[in-house]
Amino acid sequence: MNDARAQWRGLQALVQEAVDQGSRAIEQVQLETAKRPFRVLEQLPAIGPVAGVVHAAHTISVMTSHAIVRTVNEAAGAALAQVIDVVASDRRR
């Protein structure tokens, strides 16, 4: 692998890792931040059961959203890797 291609691949890997780890960190913050008020609401007899359902829906929504971000990140990285290979092979000609 030539130096330029290796550098582009390295940059690609760094950006992908940053997006992946950033998404995981933000997901955890969102879940932990929402957990506090939901725990209080879930203790109230009149709205506790509904708050529990909303809490579960929120958790699923946050987790699904971040899973989609990470899936798109992975797909974009794979596509970019192919582009890097094509450009690098075209330059050798």
GUBAKOL-207513 format. One record per residue (C-alpha): y, x, z. Coordinates in steps of 0.1 Angstrom, whole numbers. Example, Ala and Ser with C-alpha at 12.3 -4.5 7.8 and 13.67 -1.06 7.14 Angstrom:
<nodes>
      c2      c1      c3
     -45     123      78
     -11     137      71
</nodes>
This chain:
<nodes>
      c2      c1      c3
       0       0       0
      33      15     -10
      61      20      16
      83      -8       3
      55     -33       4
      44     -21      39
      80     -25      51
      83     -60      37
      49     -69      52
      61     -56      85
      92     -76      84
      72    -107      74
      49    -102     104
      79     -97     128
      96    -129     116
      64    -149     117
      57    -136     152
      92    -144     164
      90    -180     150
      56    -185     166
      65    -171     200
      99    -188     200
      82    -221     192
      57    -216     221
      85    -207     245
     107    -236     235
      77    -260     237
      70    -249     273
     107    -253     283
     108    -287     268
      76    -298     285
      85    -283     319
     121    -297     318
     108    -332     310
      81    -331     337
     106    -332     366
     123    -365     359
      91    -381     347
      74    -372     380
     101    -390     399
     100    -420     376
      62    -422     378
      64    -425     416
      85    -457     413
      62    -488     416
      81    -510     392
      83    -485     363
      57    -458     372
      30    -469     347
      54    -473     318
      70    -439     327
      35    -424     326
      29    -437     291
      64    -425     279
      57    -391     295
      24    -389     277
      40    -399     244
      68    -373     249
      43    -346     256
      23    -354     225
      54    -356     204
      67    -322     216
      33    -305     212
      28    -320     177
      63    -310     166
      57    -274     176
      22    -273     161
      38    -284     128
      64    -256     131
      37    -231     137
      16    -244     108
      45    -243      84
      53    -208      96
      18    -197      90
      17    -212      55
      51    -197      46
      39    -163      58
       8    -166      36
      29    -176       6
      54    -148      13
      25    -123      15
      14    -133     -19
      49    -130     -33
      52     -95     -18
      19     -85     -35
      30     -99     -68
      64     -82     -68
      48     -49     -56
      22     -50     -84
      49     -59    -110
      70     -29    -100
      40      -6    -105
      38     -15    -142
</nodes>
